[in-house]
Amino acid sequence: MSRKWNEHNKALQVIRDILRYMDRTHIPRAQKTPVHELGLNLWRENVIYSNQIKTRLLNTLAIGMRYLKRAKRRLNEEIDRVSHCLDLILVINWLVLVIPLMVICSISSDDEI
């Protein structure tokens, strides 16, 4: 269906290019539907709303939505895992770098007194 949609869009683009002048001048004046919109309406009425395709399309979309929800859940779990690792690294860096620095600073300030 994706390939057919791309073919339809290309054909619609060619038709729109050919009828561009009419689309800009006569269509608005006559209050008619633009060529591109007519092409989209044809696709919707003849393809999307056809019983054969409508059911398959809805099933495919439902499967896709379930897949995306699972992927989002897994991604959130990965983000949480990375976030916890970063927290751990921050704490370790604090312990390894800052606390010894504080000790050194306190020793040197004692020496000055």
C-alpha positions as CSV (number, residue, x, y, z in Angstrom):
1,M,0.0,0.0,0.0
2,S,2.9,2.3,0.7
3,R,4.2,1.9,-2.8
4,K,0.8,2.6,-4.3
5,W,0.4,5.7,-2.0
6,N,3.8,7.0,-3.3
7,E,2.8,6.4,-6.9
8,H,-0.6,8.2,-6.3
9,N,1.2,11.1,-4.7
10,K,3.7,11.4,-7.7
11,A,0.8,11.3,-10.2
12,L,-1.1,13.8,-8.2
13,Q,1.9,16.1,-8.1
14,V,2.3,15.9,-11.9
15,I,-1.4,16.6,-12.4
16,R,-1.2,19.5,-9.9
17,D,1.8,20.9,-11.8
18,I,0.0,20.7,-15.1
19,L,-3.1,22.4,-13.7
20,R,-1.3,24.9,-11.5
21,Y,-2.6,28.0,-13.3
22,M,-6.2,26.7,-13.1
23,D,-5.7,25.8,-9.5
24,R,-4.5,29.3,-8.6
25,T,-6.9,31.4,-10.7
26,H,-10.2,29.6,-11.6
27,I,-10.6,27.3,-8.6
28,P,-10.7,29.9,-5.9
29,R,-13.0,32.2,-8.0
30,A,-15.4,29.3,-8.7
31,Q,-15.1,28.1,-5.1
32,K,-14.2,24.6,-6.2
33,T,-12.0,22.0,-4.5
34,P,-8.3,22.3,-5.4
35,V,-6.7,19.5,-7.5
36,H,-4.5,18.2,-4.7
37,E,-7.4,18.0,-2.3
38,L,-9.5,16.2,-4.9
39,G,-6.7,13.6,-5.3
40,L,-6.5,13.1,-1.6
41,N,-10.3,12.6,-1.4
42,L,-10.1,10.0,-4.2
43,W,-7.5,8.1,-2.3
44,R,-9.4,8.2,0.9
45,E,-12.7,7.2,-0.7
46,N,-11.4,4.5,-3.0
47,V,-8.6,3.0,-1.0
48,I,-8.8,3.8,2.7
49,Y,-12.5,3.4,3.0
50,S,-12.6,0.2,0.9
51,N,-13.7,-2.7,3.1
52,Q,-10.8,-4.9,2.0
53,I,-8.1,-2.4,2.9
54,K,-9.8,-0.6,5.8
55,T,-9.7,-3.7,8.0
56,R,-6.1,-4.6,7.2
57,L,-5.1,-1.0,7.7
58,L,-6.7,-0.7,11.1
59,N,-5.2,-4.1,12.2
60,T,-1.7,-2.9,11.0
61,L,-2.1,0.4,12.8
62,A,-3.2,-1.5,16.0
63,I,-0.2,-3.8,15.8
64,G,2.1,-0.8,15.2
65,M,0.6,1.1,18.2
66,R,1.2,-1.9,20.5
67,Y,4.8,-2.2,19.2
68,L,5.4,1.5,19.8
69,K,4.0,1.2,23.3
70,R,6.3,-1.7,24.1
71,A,9.3,0.1,22.5
72,K,8.5,3.2,24.5
73,R,8.3,1.2,27.7
74,R,11.7,-0.4,27.0
75,L,13.2,2.9,26.1
76,N,11.9,4.4,29.4
77,E,13.5,1.5,31.2
78,E,16.8,2.1,29.5
79,I,16.6,5.8,30.3
80,D,16.0,5.0,33.9
81,R,18.9,2.6,33.9
82,V,21.3,5.2,32.4
83,S,20.0,7.8,34.8
84,H,20.7,5.6,37.8
85,C,24.2,4.9,36.4
86,L,24.9,8.6,36.0
87,D,23.7,9.2,39.6
88,L,26.1,6.5,40.7
89,I,29.0,8.1,38.8
90,L,28.2,11.5,40.3
91,V,28.2,10.0,43.8
92,I,31.4,8.1,43.2
93,N,33.0,11.2,41.7
94,W,31.9,13.2,44.7
95,L,33.4,10.6,47.1
96,V,36.6,10.1,45.0
97,L,37.3,13.7,44.0
98,V,35.5,16.2,46.2
99,I,35.9,14.7,49.6
100,P,39.7,14.2,49.3
101,L,39.9,17.8,48.1
102,M,38.0,18.9,51.1
103,V,40.3,17.0,53.4
104,I,43.4,18.5,51.7
105,C,41.8,22.0,51.9
106,S,41.0,21.5,55.6
107,I,44.6,20.3,56.3
108,S,46.1,23.2,54.5
109,S,43.9,25.7,56.3
110,D,44.9,24.1,59.6
111,D,48.6,24.6,58.7
112,E,48.0,28.3,58.1
113,I,46.6,28.9,61.6
